[in-house]
Amino acid sequence: MKNRLKVLRAERDWTQGDLADALGISRQSVNAIETGKYDPSLPLAFRIADLFGVPIEAIFMRD
Amino acid sequence: MRAKDHPAMRRYVRRFVPITFAYVASIALATFLVADNAPAGVLTIGLALLPGLAVLGWLWAMARLLVELDDEYLRMLEVRKMLVATGLTLAITSVWGILELFSPGIPRMPVFFVFPMWCVGLAIGQLVNRFGFGDAGDCG
């Protein structure tokens, strides 16, 4: 699954650590999601979408 | 937050270290007090069970880690390590067991080695995470 997490994060000038703290997860997890090594669960995807104030499909896309 | 700073990881280490000391001490105690070929008595069995309790403690600590680790990605890394360890242990012990069954000349594998074998499997699982998936985690 592709995602726009890095772009959205950069638009807000957040580091991976900032995003991780905001989501209450490890920086390692943010990195794994951004690089496509790990697809988040639906609840975590919703939390990410809520944080950025956009729908899930604006962040995560089919390959 | 770095993976090794996760509260569940810290609690895991705080539990694991004293249990390890208890295991080593109880093995040393049993080795010192129980003579080779000693008859199975209350004292002998009691001393032999002490390291077993420590092993149960390790298993409890690992189970608590999975329960308390609320970061789903880190938990997935831990679970994958345990699956690799379980798969390797089952593969080795099952094949060896069948060899023992049909080849009387094959030396018997002491059941004692099953848990250490599984722990070696955890280390291999860590390598699988690192080189197979590009992330080892910091869970040790």
N, CA and C atoms of all chains as a GROMACS GRO file, in nm:
protein
  609
    1MET      N    1   0.084  -0.119   0.000
    1MET     CA    2   0.000   0.000   0.000
    1MET      C    3   0.089   0.125   0.000
    2LYS      N    4   0.056   0.220  -0.089
    2LYS     CA    5   0.133   0.345  -0.091
    2LYS      C    6   0.073   0.443   0.010
    3ASN      N    7   0.155   0.542   0.050
    3ASN     CA    8   0.098   0.642   0.140
    3ASN      C    9   0.166   0.778   0.121
    4ARG      N   10   0.097   0.883   0.166
    4ARG     CA   11   0.147   1.020   0.151
    4ARG      C   12   0.190   1.077   0.287
    5LEU      N   13   0.223   0.987   0.377
    5LEU     CA   14   0.253   1.030   0.513
    5LEU      C   15   0.372   1.126   0.519
    6LYS      N   16   0.475   1.094   0.443
    6LYS     CA   17   0.596   1.177   0.445
    6LYS      C   18   0.566   1.317   0.394
    7VAL      N   19   0.483   1.325   0.289
    7VAL     CA   20   0.447   1.454   0.231
    7VAL      C   21   0.366   1.536   0.331
    8LEU      N   22   0.265   1.471   0.389
    8LEU     CA   23   0.180   1.541   0.486
    8LEU      C   24   0.261   1.589   0.607
    9ARG      N   25   0.355   1.505   0.647
    9ARG     CA   26   0.439   1.541   0.762
    9ARG      C   27   0.528   1.660   0.725
   10ALA      N   28   0.584   1.654   0.606
   10ALA     CA   29   0.674   1.762   0.562
   10ALA      C   30   0.598   1.894   0.550
   11GLU      N   31   0.472   1.887   0.503
   11GLU     CA   32   0.392   2.010   0.489
   11GLU      C   33   0.374   2.081   0.623
   12ARG      N   34   0.374   2.001   0.729
   12ARG     CA   35   0.358   2.060   0.863
   12ARG      C   36   0.492   2.082   0.932
   13ASP      N   37   0.598   2.047   0.860
   13ASP     CA   38   0.732   2.063   0.915
   13ASP      C   39   0.753   1.981   1.043
   14TRP      N   40   0.695   1.860   1.041
   14TRP     CA   41   0.709   1.770   1.156
   14TRP      C   42   0.821   1.670   1.127
   15THR      N   43   0.891   1.635   1.232
   15THR     CA   44   0.987   1.524   1.220
   15THR      C   45   0.911   1.393   1.243
   16GLN      N   46   0.976   1.282   1.213
   16GLN     CA   47   0.913   1.152   1.243
   16GLN      C   48   0.886   1.140   1.393
   17GLY      N   49   0.977   1.195   1.472
   17GLY     CA   50   0.959   1.192   1.617
   17GLY      C   51   0.836   1.271   1.661
   18ASP      N   52   0.815   1.389   1.597
   18ASP     CA   53   0.697   1.470   1.629
   18ASP      C   54   0.570   1.391   1.600
   19LEU      N   55   0.568   1.329   1.482
   19LEU     CA   56   0.449   1.253   1.444
   19LEU      C   57   0.428   1.134   1.538
   20ALA      N   58   0.538   1.068   1.570
   20ALA     CA   59   0.529   0.952   1.661
   20ALA      C   60   0.472   0.994   1.796
   21ASP      N   61   0.522   1.107   1.848
   21ASP     CA   62   0.472   1.155   1.978
   21ASP      C   63   0.324   1.191   1.970
   22ALA      N   64   0.285   1.254   1.860
   22ALA     CA   65   0.145   1.294   1.844
   22ALA      C   66   0.052   1.171   1.837
   23LEU      N   67   0.104   1.062   1.780
   23LEU     CA   68   0.022   0.942   1.766
   23LEU      C   69   0.038   0.846   1.884
   24GLY      N   70   0.140   0.873   1.968
   24GLY     CA   71   0.165   0.784   2.081
   24GLY      C   72   0.224   0.652   2.039
   25ILE      N   73   0.305   0.653   1.932
   25ILE     CA   74   0.373   0.531   1.888
   25ILE      C   75   0.522   0.560   1.875
   26SER      N   76   0.602   0.460   1.842
   26SER     CA   77   0.747   0.479   1.832
   26SER      C   78   0.783   0.544   1.698
   27ARG      N   79   0.897   0.612   1.697
   27ARG     CA   80   0.946   0.672   1.573
   27ARG      C   81   0.974   0.563   1.470
   28GLN      N   82   1.017   0.449   1.522
   28GLN     CA   83   1.044   0.333   1.436
   28GLN      C   84   0.918   0.289   1.361
   29SER      N   85   0.805   0.297   1.429
   29SER     CA   86   0.678   0.260   1.365
   29SER      C   87   0.642   0.359   1.254
   30VAL      N   88   0.661   0.489   1.283
   30VAL     CA   89   0.632   0.591   1.182
   30VAL      C   90   0.720   0.567   1.059
   31ASN      N   91   0.846   0.539   1.083
   31ASN     CA   92   0.938   0.515   0.972
   31ASN      C   93   0.895   0.392   0.891
   32ALA      N   94   0.853   0.286   0.961
   32ALA     CA   95   0.812   0.163   0.890
   32ALA      C   96   0.688   0.188   0.805
   33ILE      N   97   0.596   0.270   0.856
   33ILE     CA   98   0.474   0.300   0.780
   33ILE      C   99   0.509   0.389   0.660
   34GLU      N  100   0.589   0.492   0.685
   34GLU     CA  101   0.625   0.585   0.576
   34GLU      C  102   0.695   0.515   0.461
   35THR      N  103   0.783   0.422   0.496
   35THR     CA  104   0.862   0.355   0.392
   35THR      C  105   0.789   0.235   0.332
   36GLY      N  106   0.665   0.212   0.377
   36GLY     CA  107   0.585   0.104   0.319
   36GLY      C  108   0.623  -0.034   0.368
   37LYS      N  109   0.707  -0.040   0.474
   37LYS     CA  110   0.744  -0.172   0.527
   37LYS      C  111   0.632  -0.230   0.611
   38TYR      N  112   0.544  -0.143   0.656
   38TYR     CA  113   0.436  -0.190   0.743
   38TYR      C  114   0.307  -0.113   0.712
   39ASP      N  115   0.199  -0.187   0.692
   39ASP     CA  116   0.068  -0.124   0.674
   39ASP      C  117  -0.002  -0.119   0.810
   40PRO      N  118  -0.042   0.000   0.853
   40PRO     CA  119  -0.102   0.012   0.987
   40PRO      C  120  -0.239  -0.056   0.992
   41SER      N  121  -0.280  -0.088   1.114
   41SER     CA  122  -0.416  -0.142   1.133
   41SER      C  123  -0.516  -0.031   1.101
   42LEU      N  124  -0.642  -0.069   1.084
   42LEU     CA  125  -0.745   0.031   1.053
   42LEU      C  126  -0.759   0.134   1.167
   43PRO      N  127  -0.760   0.089   1.296
   43PRO     CA  128  -0.769   0.191   1.403
   43PRO      C  129  -0.653   0.291   1.399
   44LEU      N  130  -0.530   0.244   1.373
   44LEU     CA  131  -0.417   0.337   1.368
   44LEU      C  132  -0.428   0.427   1.245
   45ALA      N  133  -0.472   0.371   1.134
   45ALA     CA  134  -0.491   0.452   1.013
   45ALA      C  135  -0.593   0.564   1.038
   46PHE      N  136  -0.699   0.532   1.112
   46PHE     CA  137  -0.799   0.634   1.146
   46PHE      C  138  -0.737   0.742   1.234
   47ARG      N  139  -0.653   0.700   1.328
   47ARG     CA  140  -0.588   0.798   1.417
   47ARG      C  141  -0.499   0.891   1.336
   48ILE      N  142  -0.427   0.835   1.241
   48ILE     CA  143  -0.339   0.916   1.155
   48ILE      C  144  -0.422   1.014   1.074
   49ALA      N  145  -0.532   0.962   1.017
   49ALA     CA  146  -0.618   1.047   0.935
   49ALA      C  147  -0.679   1.160   1.020
   50ASP      N  148  -0.723   1.126   1.140
   50ASP     CA  149  -0.781   1.228   1.229
   50ASP      C  150  -0.678   1.334   1.264
   51LEU      N  151  -0.554   1.291   1.286
   51LEU     CA  152  -0.449   1.387   1.323
   51LEU      C  153  -0.425   1.488   1.211
   52PHE      N  154  -0.425   1.438   1.087
   52PHE     CA  155  -0.402   1.528   0.974
   52PHE      C  156  -0.532   1.595   0.926
   53GLY      N  157  -0.644   1.550   0.977
   53GLY     CA  158  -0.772   1.610   0.939
   53GLY      C  159  -0.812   1.580   0.796
   54VAL      N  160  -0.776   1.462   0.749
   54VAL     CA  161  -0.812   1.422   0.612
   54VAL      C  162  -0.867   1.279   0.617
   55PRO      N  163  -0.940   1.238   0.511
   55PRO     CA  164  -0.989   1.099   0.508
   55PRO      C  165  -0.872   1.001   0.490
   56ILE      N  166  -0.895   0.878   0.533
   56ILE     CA  167  -0.790   0.776   0.522
   56ILE      C  168  -0.740   0.763   0.379
   57GLU      N  169  -0.836   0.767   0.283
   57GLU     CA  170  -0.795   0.744   0.143
   57GLU      C  171  -0.712   0.860   0.087
   58ALA      N  172  -0.704   0.972   0.161
   58ALA     CA  173  -0.616   1.082   0.119
   58ALA      C  174  -0.472   1.056   0.166
   59ILE      N  175  -0.455   0.956   0.249
   59ILE     CA  176  -0.320   0.922   0.299
   59ILE      C  177  -0.272   0.789   0.242
   60PHE      N  178  -0.362   0.690   0.246
   60PHE     CA  179  -0.323   0.554   0.203
   60PHE      C  180  -0.394   0.521   0.071
   61MET      N  181  -0.315   0.468  -0.023
   61MET     CA  182  -0.370   0.432  -0.153
   61MET      C  183  -0.330   0.291  -0.192
   62ARG      N  184  -0.410   0.233  -0.280
   62ARG     CA  185  -0.373   0.100  -0.332
   62ARG      C  186  -0.245   0.112  -0.414
   63ASP      N  187  -0.169   0.002  -0.419
   63ASP     CA  188  -0.047   0.000  -0.502
   63ASP      C  189  -0.082   0.017  -0.648
   64MET      N  190   0.956   0.869   2.062
   64MET     CA  191   0.996   0.764   2.154
   64MET      C  192   1.067   0.651   2.078
   65ARG      N  193   1.184   0.614   2.129
   65ARG     CA  194   1.255   0.502   2.068
   65ARG      C  195   1.198   0.372   2.123
   66ALA      N  196   1.211   0.265   2.042
   66ALA     CA  197   1.149   0.138   2.080
   66ALA      C  198   1.195   0.091   2.217
   67LYS      N  199   1.325   0.105   2.244
   67LYS     CA  200   1.375   0.052   2.370
   67LYS      C  201   1.331   0.138   2.490
   68ASP      N  202   1.280   0.258   2.461
   68ASP     CA  203   1.231   0.345   2.568
   68ASP      C  204   1.083   0.322   2.598
   69HIS      N  205   1.019   0.236   2.519
   69HIS     CA  206   0.878   0.209   2.542
   69HIS      C  207   0.861   0.152   2.684
   70PRO      N  208   0.760   0.201   2.758
   70PRO     CA  209   0.742   0.153   2.897
   70PRO      C  210   0.732   0.001   2.907
   71ALA      N  211   0.667  -0.063   2.809
   71ALA     CA  212   0.653  -0.209   2.814
   71ALA      C  213   0.790  -0.276   2.801
   72MET      N  214   0.877  -0.218   2.719
   72MET     CA  215   1.013  -0.272   2.702
   72MET      C  216   1.092  -0.258   2.833
   73ARG      N  217   1.078  -0.142   2.894
   73ARG     CA  218   1.150  -0.120   3.021
   73ARG      C  219   1.102  -0.219   3.127
   74ARG      N  220   0.970  -0.237   3.133
   74ARG     CA  221   0.915  -0.332   3.231
   74ARG      C  222   0.965  -0.473   3.202
   75TYR      N  223   0.972  -0.507   3.073
   75TYR     CA  224   1.019  -0.639   3.032
   75TYR      C  225   1.161  -0.664   3.082
   76VAL      N  226   1.248  -0.564   3.061
   76VAL     CA  227   1.388  -0.579   3.105
   76VAL      C  228   1.394  -0.588   3.258
   77ARG      N  229   1.313  -0.506   3.324
   77ARG     CA  230   1.313  -0.508   3.472
   77ARG      C  231   1.266  -0.644   3.525
   78ARG      N  232   1.182  -0.712   3.450
   78ARG     CA  233   1.137  -0.845   3.492
   78ARG      C  234   1.239  -0.952   3.451
   79PHE      N  235   1.293  -0.937   3.333
   79PHE     CA  236   1.378  -1.042   3.275
   79PHE      C  237   1.508  -1.059   3.353
   80VAL      N  238   1.570  -0.947   3.393
   80VAL     CA  239   1.702  -0.954   3.458
   80VAL      C  240   1.698  -1.032   3.590
   81PRO      N  241   1.608  -0.999   3.684
   81PRO     CA  242   1.607  -1.076   3.808
   81PRO      C  243   1.570  -1.223   3.787
   82ILE      N  244   1.483  -1.251   3.690
   82ILE     CA  245   1.446  -1.390   3.663
   82ILE      C  246   1.570  -1.466   3.612
   83THR      N  247   1.650  -1.398   3.530
   83THR     CA  248   1.772  -1.461   3.478
   83THR      C  249   1.869  -1.492   3.593
   84PHE      N  250   1.883  -1.398   3.684
   84PHE     CA  251   1.969  -1.422   3.801
   84PHE      C  252   1.915  -1.542   3.880
   85ALA      N  253   1.784  -1.547   3.899
   85ALA     CA  254   1.723  -1.657   3.973
   85ALA      C  255   1.748  -1.790   3.903
   86TYR      N  256   1.742  -1.789   3.770
   86TYR     CA  257   1.765  -1.912   3.692
   86TYR      C  258   1.908  -1.961   3.712
   87VAL      N  259   2.003  -1.870   3.693
   87VAL     CA  260   2.144  -1.908   3.705
   87VAL      C  261   2.173  -1.956   3.848
   88ALA      N  262   2.122  -1.884   3.947
   88ALA     CA  263   2.147  -1.921   4.086
   88ALA      C  264   2.085  -2.057   4.119
   89SER      N  265   1.964  -2.082   4.069
   89SER     CA  266   1.898  -2.209   4.101
   89SER      C  267   1.964  -2.326   4.028
   90ILE      N  268   2.013  -2.301   3.908
   90ILE     CA  269   2.087  -2.407   3.836
   90ILE      C  270   2.215  -2.438   3.914
   91ALA      N  271   2.285  -2.333   3.959
   91ALA     CA  272   2.409  -2.353   4.034
   91ALA      C  273   2.381  -2.427   4.164
   92LEU      N  274   2.273  -2.389   4.230
   92LEU     CA  275   2.237  -2.453   4.358
   92LEU      C  276   2.205  -2.601   4.337
   93ALA      N  277   2.126  -2.629   4.235
   93ALA     CA  278   2.088  -2.768   4.208
   93ALA      C  279   2.211  -2.850   4.169
   94THR      N  280   2.299  -2.790   4.089
   94THR     CA  281   2.421  -2.860   4.048
   94THR      C  282   2.508  -2.891   4.170
   95PHE      N  283   2.514  -2.796   4.262
   95PHE     CA  284   2.600  -2.810   4.380
   95PHE      C  285   2.543  -2.912   4.479
   96LEU      N  286   2.411  -2.910   4.497
   96LEU     CA  287   2.351  -2.992   4.603
   96LEU      C  288   2.302  -3.129   4.557
   97VAL      N  289   2.270  -3.142   4.430
   97VAL     CA  290   2.217  -3.270   4.383
   97VAL      C  291   2.329  -3.351   4.319
   98ALA      N  292   2.358  -3.465   4.379
   98ALA     CA  293   2.465  -3.549   4.326
   98ALA      C  294   2.419  -3.617   4.197
   99ASP      N  295   2.517  -3.653   4.113
   99ASP     CA  296   2.485  -3.726   3.991
   99ASP      C  297   2.414  -3.856   4.029
  100ASN      N  298   2.311  -3.891   3.954
  100ASN     CA  299   2.235  -4.013   3.977
  100ASN      C  300   2.171  -4.020   4.116
  101ALA      N  301   2.143  -3.902   4.173
  101ALA     CA  302   2.076  -3.901   4.303
  101ALA      C  303   1.934  -3.954   4.286
  102PRO      N  304   1.884  -4.030   4.385
  102PRO     CA  305   1.747  -4.080   4.373
  102PRO      C  306   1.647  -3.964   4.378
  103ALA      N  307   1.534  -3.985   4.311
  103ALA     CA  308   1.432  -3.879   4.304
  103ALA      C  309   1.362  -3.867   4.439
  104GLY      N  310   1.396  -3.767   4.514
  104GLY     CA  311   1.332  -3.743   4.643
  104GLY      C  312   1.271  -3.605   4.645
  105VAL      N  313   1.212  -3.570   4.757
  105VAL     CA  314   1.147  -3.440   4.768
  105VAL      C  315   1.248  -3.327   4.746
  106LEU      N  316   1.365  -3.340   4.812
  106LEU     CA  317   1.467  -3.235   4.800
  106LEU      C  318   1.521  -3.227   4.657
  107THR      N  319   1.549  -3.342   4.600
  107THR     CA  320   1.604  -3.346   4.464
  107THR      C  321   1.507  -3.283   4.364
  108ILE      N  322   1.383  -3.328   4.372
  108ILE     CA  323   1.283  -3.276   4.277
  108ILE      C  324   1.256  -3.128   4.304
  109GLY      N  325   1.251  -3.092   4.432
  109GLY     CA  326   1.228  -2.951   4.468
  109GLY      C  327   1.336  -2.861   4.411
  110LEU      N  328   1.461  -2.902   4.427
  110LEU     CA  329   1.572  -2.821   4.375
  110LEU      C  330   1.569  -2.816   4.223
  111ALA      N  331   1.533  -2.930   4.163
  111ALA     CA  332   1.529  -2.934   4.016
  111ALA      C  333   1.415  -2.849   3.961
  112LEU      N  334   1.311  -2.829   4.040
  112LEU     CA  335   1.197  -2.750   3.992
  112LEU      C  336   1.224  -2.599   3.997
  113LEU      N  337   1.320  -2.558   4.080
  113LEU     CA  338   1.345  -2.414   4.093
  113LEU      C  339   1.382  -2.348   3.959
  114PRO      N  340   1.479  -2.405   3.884
  114PRO     CA  341   1.507  -2.342   3.752
  114PRO      C  342   1.385  -2.344   3.661
  115GLY      N  343   1.303  -2.448   3.678
  115GLY     CA  344   1.181  -2.456   3.598
  115GLY      C  345   1.088  -2.340   3.627
  116LEU      N  346   1.081  -2.301   3.754
  116LEU     CA  347   0.998  -2.186   3.789
  116LEU      C  348   1.051  -2.060   3.722
  117ALA      N  349   1.185  -2.049   3.717
  117ALA     CA  350   1.244  -1.932   3.651
  117ALA      C  351   1.208  -1.930   3.502
  118VAL      N  352   1.209  -2.049   3.441
  118VAL     CA  353   1.171  -2.056   3.298
  118VAL      C  354   1.026  -2.011   3.280
  119LEU      N  355   0.939  -2.055   3.374
  119LEU     CA  356   0.800  -2.009   3.368
  119LEU      C  357   0.794  -1.857   3.383
  120GLY      N  358   0.884  -1.803   3.466
  120GLY     CA  359   0.891  -1.658   3.483
  120GLY      C  360   0.929  -1.588   3.353
  121TRP      N  361   1.024  -1.646   3.281
  121TRP     CA  362   1.062  -1.587   3.151
  121TRP      C  363   0.943  -1.587   3.056
  122LEU      N  364   0.873  -1.701   3.051
  122LEU     CA  365   0.758  -1.710   2.960
  122LEU      C  366   0.651  -1.607   2.999
  123TRP      N  367   0.629  -1.591   3.130
  123TRP     CA  368   0.532  -1.492   3.177
  123TRP      C  369   0.576  -1.351   3.135
  124ALA      N  370   0.707  -1.321   3.152
  124ALA     CA  371   0.757  -1.187   3.116
  124ALA      C  372   0.736  -1.160   2.966
  125MET      N  373   0.760  -1.263   2.884
  125MET     CA  374   0.743  -1.245   2.739
  125MET      C  375   0.595  -1.228   2.704
  126ALA      N  376   0.510  -1.303   2.772
  126ALA     CA  377   0.366  -1.289   2.747
  126ALA      C  378   0.318  -1.149   2.787
  127ARG      N  379   0.367  -1.100   2.902
  127ARG     CA  380   0.328  -0.966   2.946
  127ARG      C  381   0.377  -0.860   2.846
  128LEU      N  382   0.496  -0.883   2.789
  128LEU     CA  383   0.547  -0.787   2.691
  128LEU      C  384   0.449  -0.773   2.575
  129LEU      N  385   0.401  -0.888   2.526
  129LEU     CA  386   0.308  -0.882   2.412
  129LEU      C  387   0.176  -0.815   2.452
  130VAL      N  388   0.134  -0.838   2.575
  130VAL     CA  389   0.007  -0.779   2.621
  130VAL      C  390   0.022  -0.628   2.640
  131GLU      N  391   0.137  -0.588   2.698
  131GLU     CA  392   0.154  -0.447   2.736
  131GLU      C  393   0.210  -0.360   2.623
  132LEU      N  394   0.265  -0.422   2.520
  132LEU     CA  395   0.324  -0.345   2.410
  132LEU      C  396   0.211  -0.292   2.323
  133ASP      N  397   0.175  -0.166   2.343
  133ASP     CA  398   0.060  -0.112   2.270
  133ASP      C  399   0.098  -0.050   2.135
  134ASP      N  400   0.226  -0.058   2.099
  134ASP     CA  401   0.271  -0.013   1.966
  134ASP      C  402   0.261  -0.133   1.874
  135GLU      N  403   0.164  -0.130   1.781
  135GLU     CA  404   0.134  -0.250   1.703
  135GLU      C  405   0.250  -0.296   1.615
  136TYR      N  406   0.331  -0.202   1.565
  136TYR     CA  407   0.443  -0.241   1.480
  136TYR      C  408   0.551  -0.313   1.561
  137LEU      N  409   0.584  -0.257   1.678
  137LEU     CA  410   0.684  -0.322   1.764
  137LEU      C  411   0.635  -0.459   1.810
  138ARG      N  412   0.505  -0.467   1.838
  138ARG     CA  413   0.448  -0.595   1.879
  138ARG      C  414   0.457  -0.696   1.765
  139MET      N  415   0.434  -0.650   1.643
  139MET     CA  416   0.444  -0.739   1.528
  139MET      C  417   0.587  -0.794   1.513
  140LEU      N  418   0.687  -0.707   1.537
  140LEU     CA  419   0.826  -0.753   1.529
  140LEU      C  420   0.854  -0.861   1.633
  141GLU      N  421   0.801  -0.839   1.755
  141GLU     CA  422   0.821  -0.938   1.861
  141GLU      C  423   0.752  -1.070   1.828
  142VAL      N  424   0.629  -1.060   1.779
  142VAL     CA  425   0.554  -1.182   1.746
  142VAL      C  426   0.624  -1.258   1.634
  143ARG      N  427   0.679  -1.184   1.536
  143ARG     CA  428   0.747  -1.252   1.425
  143ARG      C  429   0.870  -1.327   1.477
  144LYS      N  430   0.944  -1.265   1.569
  144LYS     CA  431   1.058  -1.333   1.630
  144LYS      C  432   1.015  -1.463   1.696
  145MET      N  433   0.905  -1.456   1.770
  145MET     CA  434   0.858  -1.575   1.842
  145MET      C  435   0.809  -1.683   1.745
  146LEU      N  436   0.748  -1.640   1.634
  146LEU     CA  437   0.704  -1.738   1.534
  146LEU      C  438   0.822  -1.808   1.470
  147VAL      N  439   0.927  -1.731   1.440
  147VAL     CA  440   1.049  -1.792   1.382
  147VAL      C  441   1.106  -1.892   1.482
  148ALA      N  442   1.115  -1.851   1.609
  148ALA     CA  443   1.170  -1.938   1.713
  148ALA      C  444   1.087  -2.065   1.728
  149THR      N  445   0.955  -2.049   1.728
  149THR     CA  446   0.866  -2.165   1.743
  149THR      C  447   0.877  -2.259   1.624
  150GLY      N  448   0.881  -2.202   1.505
  150GLY     CA  449   0.892  -2.283   1.384
  150GLY      C  450   1.021  -2.364   1.382
  151LEU      N  451   1.133  -2.297   1.414
  151LEU     CA  452   1.262  -2.366   1.413
  151LEU      C  453   1.265  -2.476   1.519
  152THR      N  454   1.214  -2.444   1.638
  152THR     CA  455   1.216  -2.543   1.747
  152THR      C  456   1.130  -2.664   1.712
  153LEU      N  457   1.011  -2.639   1.658
  153LEU     CA  458   0.924  -2.750   1.618
  153LEU      C  459   0.989  -2.833   1.507
  154ALA      N  460   1.051  -2.765   1.412
  154ALA     CA  461   1.114  -2.836   1.301
  154ALA      C  462   1.226  -2.927   1.351
  155ILE      N  463   1.314  -2.870   1.434
  155ILE     CA  464   1.431  -2.947   1.482
  155ILE      C  465   1.387  -3.063   1.572
  156THR      N  466   1.300  -3.032   1.671
  156THR     CA  467   1.263  -3.138   1.766
  156THR      C  468   1.176  -3.246   1.699
  157SER      N  469   1.091  -3.206   1.606
  157SER     CA  470   1.005  -3.304   1.540
  157SER      C  471   1.087  -3.399   1.453
  158VAL      N  472   1.177  -3.341   1.372
  158VAL     CA  473   1.258  -3.426   1.283
  158VAL      C  474   1.350  -3.515   1.367
  159TRP      N  475   1.409  -3.455   1.472
  159TRP     CA  476   1.498  -3.534   1.558
  159TRP      C  477   1.418  -3.645   1.627
  160GLY      N  478   1.298  -3.614   1.672
  160GLY     CA  479   1.214  -3.713   1.739
  160GLY      C  480   1.182  -3.831   1.648
  161ILE      N  481   1.155  -3.803   1.523
  161ILE     CA  482   1.125  -3.912   1.428
  161ILE      C  483   1.251  -3.995   1.404
  162LEU      N  484   1.366  -3.926   1.396
  162LEU     CA  485   1.492  -4.000   1.381
  162LEU      C  486   1.513  -4.093   1.500
  163GLU      N  487   1.487  -4.041   1.621
  163GLU     CA  488   1.502  -4.124   1.741
  163GLU      C  489   1.411  -4.245   1.737
  164LEU      N  490   1.290  -4.222   1.684
  164LEU     CA  491   1.189  -4.328   1.681
  164LEU      C  492   1.232  -4.444   1.591
  165PHE      N  493   1.289  -4.409   1.476
  165PHE     CA  494   1.320  -4.514   1.378
  165PHE      C  495   1.467  -4.551   1.371
  166SER      N  496   1.552  -4.474   1.439
  166SER     CA  497   1.696  -4.505   1.438
  166SER      C  498   1.746  -4.510   1.581
  167PRO      N  499   1.743  -4.629   1.640
  167PRO     CA  500   1.782  -4.641   1.781
  167PRO      C  501   1.924  -4.590   1.808
  168GLY      N  502   2.008  -4.585   1.707
  168GLY     CA  503   2.146  -4.541   1.728
  168GLY      C  504   2.158  -4.390   1.746
  169ILE      N  505   2.054  -4.317   1.710
  169ILE     CA  506   2.058  -4.171   1.722
  169ILE      C  507   2.054  -4.133   1.870
  170PRO      N  508   2.145  -4.045   1.916
  170PRO     CA  509   2.141  -4.005   2.057
  170PRO      C  510   2.013  -3.932   2.092
  171ARG      N  511   1.963  -3.956   2.214
  171ARG     CA  512   1.841  -3.891   2.261
  171ARG      C  513   1.867  -3.744   2.288
  172MET      N  514   1.775  -3.660   2.242
  172MET     CA  515   1.790  -3.517   2.269
  172MET      C  516   1.723  -3.485   2.403
  173PRO      N  517   1.798  -3.435   2.502
  173PRO     CA  518   1.734  -3.401   2.629
  173PRO      C  519   1.630  -3.289   2.610
  174VAL      N  520   1.515  -3.309   2.673
  174VAL     CA  521   1.408  -3.209   2.661
  174VAL      C  522   1.454  -3.074   2.717
  175PHE      N  523   1.551  -3.079   2.808
  175PHE     CA  524   1.606  -2.956   2.866
  175PHE      C  525   1.646  -2.855   2.758
  176PHE      N  526   1.691  -2.907   2.643
  176PHE     CA  527   1.744  -2.817   2.539
  176PHE      C  528   1.636  -2.745   2.459
  177VAL      N  529   1.510  -2.782   2.479
  177VAL     CA  530   1.404  -2.723   2.396
  177VAL      C  531   1.395  -2.572   2.418
  178PHE      N  532   1.393  -2.530   2.544
  178PHE     CA  533   1.378  -2.386   2.569
  178PHE      C  534   1.501  -2.305   2.523
  179PRO      N  535   1.624  -2.350   2.558
  179PRO     CA  536   1.741  -2.278   2.504
  179PRO      C  537   1.739  -2.272   2.350
  180MET      N  538   1.691  -2.382   2.288
  180MET     CA  539   1.683  -2.384   2.141
  180MET      C  540   1.586  -2.276   2.093
  181TRP      N  541   1.475  -2.263   2.164
  181TRP     CA  542   1.375  -2.161   2.127
  181TRP      C  543   1.434  -2.021   2.142
  182CYS      N  544   1.517  -2.003   2.248
  182CYS     CA  545   1.580  -1.872   2.269
  182CYS      C  546   1.679  -1.840   2.157
  183VAL      N  547   1.752  -1.943   2.111
  183VAL     CA  548   1.840  -1.923   1.995
  183VAL      C  549   1.754  -1.884   1.874
  184GLY      N  550   1.638  -1.947   1.865
  184GLY     CA  551   1.543  -1.914   1.758
  184GLY      C  552   1.498  -1.768   1.764
  185LEU      N  553   1.485  -1.714   1.886
  185LEU     CA  554   1.450  -1.572   1.899
  185LEU      C  555   1.559  -1.483   1.838
  186ALA      N  556   1.685  -1.522   1.865
  186ALA     CA  557   1.797  -1.445   1.808
  186ALA      C  558   1.795  -1.454   1.656
  187ILE      N  559   1.764  -1.573   1.604
  187ILE     CA  560   1.756  -1.588   1.458
  187ILE      C  561   1.637  -1.506   1.405
  188GLY      N  562   1.528  -1.503   1.482
  188GLY     CA  563   1.413  -1.421   1.444
  188GLY      C  564   1.449  -1.274   1.437
  189GLN      N  565   1.536  -1.231   1.529
  189GLN     CA  566   1.585  -1.092   1.526
  189GLN      C  567   1.660  -1.066   1.396
  190LEU      N  568   1.740  -1.165   1.354
  190LEU     CA  569   1.814  -1.150   1.228
  190LEU      C  570   1.719  -1.148   1.108
  191VAL      N  571   1.614  -1.231   1.117
  191VAL     CA  572   1.515  -1.233   1.008
  191VAL      C  573   1.448  -1.097   0.999
  192ASN      N  574   1.414  -1.038   1.114
  192ASN     CA  575   1.355  -0.904   1.114
  192ASN      C  576   1.449  -0.803   1.050
  193ARG      N  577   1.578  -0.813   1.088
  193ARG     CA  578   1.674  -0.713   1.039
  193ARG      C  579   1.706  -0.730   0.892
  194PHE      N  580   1.738  -0.852   0.852
  194PHE     CA  581   1.785  -0.871   0.714
  194PHE      C  582   1.672  -0.910   0.618
  195GLY      N  583   1.565  -0.968   0.671
  195GLY     CA  584   1.455  -1.006   0.584
  195GLY      C  585   1.355  -0.893   0.566
  196PHE      N  586   1.342  -0.810   0.669
  196PHE     CA  587   1.240  -0.705   0.664
  196PHE      C  588   1.298  -0.566   0.691
  197GLY      N  589   1.429  -0.561   0.719
  197GLY     CA  590   1.495  -0.432   0.733
  197GLY      C  591   1.468  -0.361   0.863
  198ASP      N  592   1.425  -0.436   0.964
  198ASP     CA  593   1.401  -0.371   1.093
  198ASP      C  594   1.413  -0.474   1.204
  199ALA      N  595   1.506  -0.450   1.295
  199ALA     CA  596   1.528  -0.549   1.401
  199ALA      C  597   1.449  -0.519   1.526
  200GLY      N  598   1.404  -0.395   1.542
  200GLY     CA  599   1.344  -0.357   1.669
  200GLY      C  600   1.453  -0.347   1.774
  201ASP      N  601   1.416  -0.304   1.890
  201ASP     CA  602   1.514  -0.292   1.998
  201ASP      C  603   1.474  -0.378   2.115
  202CYS      N  604   1.399  -0.481   2.086
  202CYS     CA  605   1.340  -0.556   2.195
  202CYS      C  606   1.434  -0.662   2.250
  203GLY      N  607   1.549  -0.678   2.191
  203GLY     CA  608   1.646  -0.772   2.245
  203GLY      C  609   1.612  -0.916   2.212
   0.00000   0.00000   0.00000
